[in-house]
């Protein structure tokens, strides 16, 4: 048989023996965090988002108005938070439920 020298590992989730390459692919896809905006669109690094409500930024003494465009977001490990920059505010972290993908 072709591929007899392939390594196999036991997958506890499915209860089957699968190839090592398939196990590696499953592990990397499980590590990826899906971040979705307020209407369910999948967000990725570098996307542009628009705020759907006025947000008061703690520590900056500033309010970001509804409709404000945020460019070039970065995803964090948390499925509900996105890291971004806005003029005059460093280290701004927004909740995904308050943004919509543009």
C-alpha positions as CSV (number, residue, x, y, z in Angstrom):
1,X,0.0,0.0,0.0
2,X,1.1,3.5,-0.7
3,X,1.8,5.6,2.4
4,X,2.5,2.6,4.8
5,X,5.4,4.6,6.3
6,X,2.9,7.4,7.4
7,X,2.7,8.0,11.2
8,X,-0.7,7.6,12.8
9,X,-2.0,9.1,16.0
10,X,-5.1,8.3,18.0
11,X,-7.7,11.1,17.9
12,X,-9.5,11.1,21.2
13,X,-12.3,13.4,19.9
14,X,-13.3,11.1,17.1
15,X,-12.0,7.8,18.5
16,X,-10.2,7.0,15.3
17,X,-6.6,6.6,14.2
18,X,-5.7,9.5,11.8
19,X,-2.5,10.5,10.0
20,X,0.0,12.8,11.8
21,X,-0.5,15.4,9.1
22,X,-4.2,15.4,9.6
23,X,-3.8,15.7,13.4
24,X,-1.4,18.7,12.9
25,X,-4.0,20.4,10.6
26,X,-6.8,19.8,13.2
27,X,-4.6,21.2,16.0
28,X,-3.8,24.4,14.1
29,X,-7.4,25.0,13.1
30,X,-8.5,24.5,16.8
31,X,-6.1,27.1,18.0
32,X,-7.5,29.7,15.6
33,X,-10.0,32.0,17.4
34,X,-13.1,33.2,15.5
35,X,-14.0,36.8,16.2
36,X,-17.4,37.9,14.9
37,X,-18.8,41.4,14.9
38,X,-22.3,42.5,16.0
39,X,-24.0,41.1,12.9
40,X,-22.0,37.9,12.7
41,X,-19.4,38.8,10.1
42,X,-16.0,37.1,10.6
43,X,-13.3,39.6,11.5
44,X,-9.6,39.2,10.5
45,X,-6.4,41.2,11.2
46,X,-6.3,44.4,9.1
47,X,-10.1,44.8,8.7
48,X,-11.8,48.1,9.0
49,X,-14.7,48.4,11.4
50,X,-17.3,51.0,12.3
51,X,-18.7,51.6,15.8
52,X,-22.4,50.9,16.2
53,X,-22.9,53.0,19.4
54,X,-21.2,55.8,21.3
55,X,-18.4,54.5,23.5
56,X,-16.8,56.4,26.4
57,X,-13.1,55.6,26.6
58,X,-12.0,55.2,30.2
59,X,-8.8,57.0,31.0
60,X,-8.8,59.1,27.9
61,X,-11.6,61.4,28.7
62,X,-13.0,61.0,25.2
63,X,-16.1,59.6,23.6
64,X,-16.0,57.7,20.3
65,X,-19.2,58.4,18.4
66,X,-21.3,56.0,16.5
67,X,-20.2,55.6,12.9
68,X,-16.5,56.2,13.8
69,X,-14.2,54.3,11.4
70,X,-11.4,52.2,13.0
71,X,-8.8,51.1,10.5
72,X,-6.4,48.1,10.7
73,X,-7.7,46.1,13.7
74,X,-5.6,43.3,15.3
75,X,-7.2,40.2,16.8
76,X,-6.3,39.2,20.4
77,X,-6.6,35.7,21.8
78,X,-10.0,36.6,23.2
79,X,-13.0,36.0,20.8
80,X,-14.7,39.1,22.1
81,X,-11.9,41.7,22.0
82,X,-10.1,43.5,19.2
83,X,-7.0,45.7,19.5
84,X,-6.9,48.9,17.5
85,X,-5.5,52.4,17.3
86,X,-7.4,55.6,17.1
87,X,-5.8,59.1,17.0
88,X,-4.8,60.2,20.5
89,X,-5.7,56.9,22.1
90,X,-3.0,54.2,22.5
91,X,-3.8,50.6,23.4
92,X,-7.5,50.8,22.6
93,X,-9.3,47.5,23.0
94,X,-12.9,47.3,21.8
95,X,-15.5,44.6,22.3
96,X,-16.5,42.9,19.1
97,X,-20.2,43.3,20.0
98,X,-19.9,47.1,19.5
99,X,-18.4,47.1,15.9
100,X,-19.5,46.2,12.4
101,X,-17.2,45.1,9.6
102,X,-17.0,47.6,6.8
